Amino acid sequence: MAHVISLTDGTATITFTAANGYQVEEYDPRTPEAENGADVDSVAETLQIYITGSSGSQVQTRQAALERLLLGVRNRARSGVGPRVFLQLQLDSDASTWRSELFAYALPPKEQALRLWPNNVVSLELSILRAPWWEGALAQLPLTNSSASNNTSGLTIYNHDDSGTNHDNYVQIAAADVGGSLPAPVKVELTNNTGGSLNYKWIWLANNAFSDPANFPHILEGEAFVAGGGSTGSNADSSNGSYATIAVTGENYQQWTLSASLLAKARGYDFHLMARFRSVNNTVYIRPSILESTGASTLWRGSEVQVGTLSDAIVDLGVIPLPPGGYSSAYGAQRLQLYYRTASTVTVQVDFLAFFPASTFRRLALIPPQVNGAQITDDQPEGRAYVVSSGAETAAVVTAGVPLLVWPNTLQRVYVLHGFNDLSAAIDKTLSVKMWYRPRRASF
């Protein structure tokens, strides 16, 4: 089979073959050239093409069809909506077609183009600006956690992570299941499978592809604190059945051990520190810090975050480096400290702390209540987010943060937490997860 080149907007498609009257005389696909590690936004290329027909009128008709298809590029650039136009390429070694979105184009005739007109041929130069990657067909990702392996029907996750109960807040993706040579955005489908309507407010997602995802302990239980004020309490509404509690009048703190093993697995990356509070009965200002192993000296200090009775149960306390100072597998243990400041006596109950990688951190904001079976969809390959209920799509999702990417030939875990409009974040609430992606490669 010869190489096949085509243009499509999802409805109309023009395939460059002699039988169709469109031929590519010359096309040399380019590879994105990054400078100093910067991202490349686009690739400029040129296709030398011929349009042929049985008559001059047929040539003009075919040229008009090509121009109408390409006009969609300009329409989308102006309005940001409408069909996307793709250049498609299938090499003779490929089983399927790969695509690259067009951002701009020019279609002037070549010099002395009219010399060929008596032969019912026109020669054109199609100059394009396209995405710096080729995308393959949409493929579902098999997902695994302690409850099931290689699941494609919907893998259940909980709103906490307890290793002894098969309650995981992550899905794991095998290295062999992510193809291509570039990281690719994912389509995530999160289904309310609790049996009743729920008013979701936030869903947080992040992918750990580089910090030893199979072994990185991304949860610190509140009751595991090793220094500072307070005590522990027990209740089934808390992760691992326990939590840390502290009464703060003015100032106080609590510290947790960041083991040498944890820091080695983190490999110097930045993480959002997500905290689930079982209860906070008044306003408290919380500042995270990282200290050396005895807790006496500060290595890194974050910013204060206000938490109170009107705060969500799960709060993002900011981005922290693990460990500060860059990566070394020989670092010793350190400590994570939460410093509390209040204007009155406030009781703070910390259920757990979660480390969500900052490089692919994403947040979804939900609007109306979602019935049982409703599917919350973040379709990043297509740039859309919506809820599907009773077969109808509703634009009830607002996204923030960077794209959630999957990395080729890499074992990875996607962490998920969620909170509700009544400011709660019950640990026993579940979601069913499915994921898809389009493999990406830089060159043909």
Secondary structure, DSSP 8 states (H G I E B T S, - for coil): ---EEEEE-SS-EEE--GGGTEEEEEE-------STT-----EEEEEEEEEE-SSHHHHHHHHHHHHHHHHHHHHHHHHS-S---EEEEE-TT-SS-EEEEEEEEE--B-TTGGGGGGGTEEEEEEEEEE-SSEE---EE--EEETTEEEE-S-EEEESS-BTTTTB-SEEEE-GGG--SSB-EEEEEEEEE-SSS-B-EEEEEEEEESSS-TTT---EEEGGG--EES-EEEE-TTSGGGEEEEEEEEEEEEEEEEE-HHHHHHHTTEEEEEEEEEEEE-S-EEEEEEEEETTSSSEEEE---EEE-TTS-SEEEEEEEEESTTS--TT---EEEEEEEEEEEEEEEEEEEEEEEEGGGEEEEEE-S-B-TT-EEEEETTTTEEEEEETTEEE--EEEEES--EE-TT--EEEEEEEEETTS---TT-EEEEEEEE--EES--
